[in-house]
Amino acid sequence: MAHITGLDMHSILADTLFFPPERSTFAGDVDGLFNFIYYLCLFFFVLIIAAMTYFAIKYCARPGHSEKPSPSHNESLEITWSVIPSILVGVIFFYGFTGYLNMREAPEDAYEIQVYAKKWQWSFKYPNGAETTELHLPAGKPVKFLEQSADVLHSFYIPAFRIKMDCVPGRYTSTWAIPNATTGSGISIDGHQPYHLFCAEYCGQQHSQMRALVYVHEPAEFEAWAEKEANFLETKPPAEAGAILFQRKGCVQCHSVTGDRSTKYLGPPLNGQWGTERDVIPRGSSTPEKVMMDENYVRESIRQPMAKIVQGRKPGMTVFTPSLLNDKQITAIIAYLKSLKDEK
C-alpha cells in the first residue's frame, strides 16, 4: 500500500458541510455517499414543494370555474415514479454496502491496536506493550482497532476518520482506517489540531467526558514514540511514571488528588495522605480500626481492594492482578502518591 505523507493544499483546507476535514482514506467515500443522498433529497424536496405550490395556485377554487374529473390511472407516470426511485435506492445500497464491507475487513498487515472502553475512559494498548489514554497512529498505514468494553455499551467514534464501531461487553468488535494527514504532537503544518475521539453511545453519568485526542505521526516518528512509550518506566522519574499510570489505569475516576473530598468519588482522596492514619473497616468486621497509609497498605489496596474499606466509602474498586498492574508499576504509583501535597 502506498505511503501517504500529506495532501495537496486544496484537500488540506477542504471541509464538508456537515463534517470536519477528511483525514482518512475512507472519509472521501463516506462524504461522497452522504452528500449524494443529501443533495438528492434536497432536489426532490424542492421539486415536490414547487410542484405542489404550482398546482395549488393553478387549480385553486375560483368563482365561475367548475371542477373537472381527474384521471384515476396513468401507467406511464406510475412506472416512472417506481423505476427511478428503485434505481436510486439500488445505487445508494450498492455504494453503502460495499463501503461498509471495506470498513469491516482490515488488511492482513494492518497495525493492530487494542481499544479498551470503560466508564468513562478510553485506553489503548500497542503491539510492543505501550499503553496510553491518547491514541497515537502512523500516517499512511492501515491500522486495525480491536475493541472491547469492560462494563456497558460504548461506541468508538473518530469523526475525522468517518469510522464508528460499538464496543460491546463480552465480545470483540473491530474497525480500521488509514490516516492520511499527520498531526504530530501538537498543531500540524496545515494548522489542524489533534483529532477527537468520542463515545457515541450514551453510557452513563459522565458520558460526555468520555473522549480522547488522536495524534497521527509520520511512520519513523511513530516508531520512535512507541519504543519510548513502552519503556517510560525506565526513562522517566518514578513519581512522573506513577502519575502516568495513575491516569492510564483509571485511578483518577475514583480518587481525587486535588483536594476534593466529596462523595462523588468512590474512593477516598489521596493528596497529602501519605504517612497519615485512616479509619478502615477490615473484611468480615464491623469495627473500625486505624491503619497507616504506607507502601504495604497501598499494595494491599491495589491487589485486594476489599481487604480494608475506608470508613464512609463504598467498596467497588477493580482488583488489579499482576497482569493488569505489575509490582514495578505499583512502585511507581507509590512514588507518585508520596509526591502529592495536601490541597485542602
Helices and strands as residue ranges (DSSP letters): H 9-13, H 27-58, H 75-104, E 111-118, E 121-125, E 131-132, E 135-138, E 143-149, E 154-158, G 159-161, E 163-167, E 173-177, E 195-199, G 207-209, E 211-217, H 219-230, H 232-235, H 238-248, G 251-253, E 277-282, E 289-292, H 295-303, E 308-310, H 327-339
